[in-house]
Amino acid sequence: MSLAYTPGSRWRNRAEFVNGSAEIVGFLTRTWTREPDYRPAVAARTTMPA
């Protein structure tokens, strides 16, 4: 799963903001520990504001 996210990836999950593949992996690891059935919602975006 971590290969799907680049070091420049930016995520928002409720009130938590994660940046980069390392933080995303950490977020998913913590989340899957608490919520084994968690699945990220995928939103297709063509542009993202800087």
Summary of the structure (lengths in Angstrom):
residues: 50
radius of gyration: 11.1
end to end distance: 24.4
largest distance: 32.4
contacts: 82
relative contact order: 0.18
helix: 36%
strand: 16%
